[in-house]
Amino acid sequence: MLARKHYGVAALLALTVVATSFSVAHADTAKDLQVAGRALTFLENGPTGKVVLGVVFDPSKPASVSEKNAVMAAIGGGMSAGAVTLTAKPVEAGAVGGVSGVDALYVTTGVNVGAAAKAKKLITIGSDTACATSGACVMSVSADPKVEIVVNRAAAAAVGAVFKAAFRMMIREV
């Protein structure tokens, strides 16, 4: 009887490891960043050339730190995305109000810097759709399983972001 219990615990543990591995592999940070970089080029008077993306994270949240590390690793010394080359700069969530030298902010999941980013007139991008639908981010991007871009109209207006008409036909606005 005890052996069966151990097999059950081992099977549950193995299933948890497989499920966790699948969810981590499911998100493709590099693809999401490619979509984000290309989306920035659809801004009226949008950036070209080198674009510094501030990667906002909360050091007290391990998932946020992990996502920041994945974004920083994916961008490395520079990631070409259409007409822009993304570079990254880590930014602690509490420091967004004083951040300088960034063109946009990539907000890790579970972090909300909406008010501080709006005050700085910075576009915020996240990989979590809830970030855009709640208004905490201007835009959310996801490339897996298919490309999905959600733009929050009110958040975009608050930072003065105007997207070209061709782009607006390819996205979902909330």
C-alpha positions as CSV (number, residue, x, y, z in Angstrom):
1,M,0.0,0.0,0.0
2,L,2.8,2.4,0.9
3,A,4.5,1.7,-2.5
4,R,1.4,2.6,-4.3
5,K,1.2,5.9,-2.4
6,H,4.8,6.7,-3.4
7,Y,4.1,5.9,-7.1
8,G,1.1,8.3,-6.9
9,V,3.2,11.0,-5.4
10,A,6.0,10.4,-8.0
11,A,3.5,10.5,-10.8
12,L,1.9,13.7,-9.6
13,L,5.4,15.3,-9.2
14,A,6.4,14.2,-12.7
15,L,3.1,15.6,-14.2
16,T,3.8,18.9,-12.4
17,V,7.3,19.1,-13.8
18,V,6.0,18.4,-17.3
19,A,3.2,20.9,-17.0
20,T,5.6,23.6,-15.7
21,S,8.1,22.9,-18.5
22,F,5.3,23.2,-21.1
23,S,4.1,26.5,-19.8
24,V,7.6,27.9,-19.7
25,A,8.3,26.6,-23.3
26,H,4.9,27.9,-24.4
27,A,5.9,31.6,-24.1
28,D,8.5,32.6,-26.7
29,T,10.0,35.8,-25.4
30,A,12.1,36.4,-28.5
31,K,9.0,36.1,-30.8
32,D,7.0,38.4,-28.5
33,L,9.8,41.0,-28.6
34,Q,10.0,40.8,-32.4
35,V,6.2,41.6,-32.5
36,A,6.6,44.4,-30.0
37,G,9.5,46.0,-31.9
38,R,7.6,45.8,-35.2
39,A,4.5,47.2,-33.5
40,L,6.5,50.3,-32.4
41,T,7.3,51.1,-36.1
42,F,3.5,51.5,-36.7
43,L,3.4,54.6,-34.4
44,E,2.9,57.9,-36.1
45,N,6.4,59.5,-35.9
46,G,7.5,56.3,-34.3
47,P,11.1,55.3,-33.6
48,T,13.6,54.0,-36.1
49,G,17.1,52.7,-35.5
50,K,18.1,51.9,-32.0
51,V,15.3,51.7,-29.5
52,V,16.0,51.3,-25.8
53,L,13.4,49.2,-24.1
54,G,13.2,49.7,-20.3
55,V,12.4,46.2,-18.9
56,V,10.3,46.9,-15.8
57,F,10.4,44.3,-13.0
58,D,9.6,44.0,-9.3
59,P,12.6,42.5,-7.5
60,S,10.3,41.1,-4.8
61,K,8.4,39.0,-7.3
62,P,10.5,36.0,-8.6
63,A,8.3,35.6,-11.7
64,S,8.8,39.2,-12.6
65,V,12.6,38.9,-12.2
66,S,12.6,35.7,-14.2
67,E,10.7,37.4,-17.1
68,K,13.0,40.3,-16.9
69,N,16.0,37.9,-17.2
70,A,14.4,36.2,-20.2
71,V,13.7,39.5,-22.0
72,M,17.3,40.7,-21.3
73,A,18.7,37.4,-22.6
74,A,16.5,37.4,-25.7
75,I,17.5,41.0,-26.6
76,G,21.2,40.5,-25.7
77,G,23.4,43.2,-27.3
78,G,20.6,44.1,-29.8
79,M,17.6,42.5,-31.5
80,S,16.6,43.6,-35.0
81,A,12.8,43.9,-35.4
82,G,11.9,45.5,-38.7
83,A,13.1,49.1,-38.8
84,V,14.3,49.1,-35.2
85,T,17.0,47.4,-33.2
86,L,15.9,46.8,-29.7
87,T,18.3,47.1,-26.8
88,A,17.3,46.7,-23.2
89,K,17.8,48.4,-19.9
90,P,16.5,46.8,-16.6
91,V,14.3,49.2,-14.6
92,E,13.0,48.4,-11.1
93,A,9.2,49.2,-10.9
94,G,9.8,51.8,-8.2
95,A,12.2,53.7,-10.4
96,V,10.0,54.2,-13.4
97,G,9.1,57.8,-12.3
98,G,12.8,58.8,-12.6
99,V,13.8,56.6,-15.6
100,S,15.6,58.3,-18.5
101,G,17.2,57.1,-21.7
102,V,14.4,54.7,-22.7
103,D,12.0,54.9,-25.6
104,A,9.4,52.5,-24.3
105,L,8.8,50.2,-21.3
106,Y,8.3,46.4,-21.4
107,V,6.3,45.6,-18.3
108,T,6.8,42.2,-16.8
109,T,3.7,40.2,-15.7
110,G,2.2,41.3,-12.4
111,V,3.8,44.8,-12.4
112,N,1.8,47.9,-12.8
113,V,3.5,51.2,-13.6
114,G,0.7,52.8,-15.5
115,A,0.5,56.1,-13.7
116,A,4.3,56.6,-13.7
117,A,4.7,55.7,-17.3
118,K,1.8,58.0,-18.3
119,A,3.4,60.8,-16.5
120,K,6.6,60.2,-18.5
121,K,4.6,59.8,-21.7
122,L,6.2,56.3,-22.3
123,I,4.5,53.5,-24.2
124,T,4.1,50.4,-22.1
125,I,4.2,46.9,-23.6
126,G,3.5,43.7,-21.9
127,S,3.1,40.0,-22.9
128,D,0.0,39.6,-20.6
129,T,-3.2,40.6,-22.3
130,A,-4.7,41.6,-19.0
131,C,-2.1,44.4,-18.8
132,A,-3.6,46.1,-21.9
133,T,-7.2,45.3,-21.2
134,S,-6.9,46.8,-17.7
135,G,-5.2,49.9,-19.0
136,A,-2.0,49.3,-17.1
137,C,-0.2,48.9,-20.5
138,V,-0.7,50.6,-23.8
139,M,-0.2,47.4,-25.7
140,S,0.1,43.7,-25.1
141,V,1.8,41.4,-27.6
142,S,1.9,37.6,-27.9
143,A,3.3,35.6,-30.8
144,D,2.3,32.1,-29.6
145,P,0.2,30.3,-30.8
146,K,-0.6,33.1,-33.1
147,V,0.2,36.8,-33.2
148,E,-2.2,38.8,-31.1
149,I,-1.8,42.5,-30.3
150,V,-4.2,44.3,-28.0
151,V,-4.1,48.1,-27.7
152,N,-5.8,50.0,-25.0
153,R,-7.2,53.2,-26.6
154,A,-7.3,55.2,-23.4
155,A,-3.8,54.3,-22.3
156,A,-2.5,55.1,-25.8
157,A,-4.2,58.5,-25.7
158,A,-2.8,59.2,-22.2
159,V,0.8,58.9,-23.5
160,G,0.1,60.5,-26.9
161,A,0.5,57.3,-28.9
162,V,-1.2,57.3,-32.3
163,F,-1.0,54.2,-34.4
164,K,-1.1,54.3,-38.2
165,A,-4.5,53.2,-39.8
166,A,-2.9,50.1,-41.4
167,F,-1.8,48.8,-38.0
168,R,-5.2,49.5,-36.4
169,M,-6.7,47.0,-38.8
170,M,-4.4,44.2,-37.6
171,I,-5.0,44.6,-33.8
172,R,-7.7,44.4,-31.3
173,E,-8.5,47.7,-29.5
174,V,-10.1,47.8,-26.1
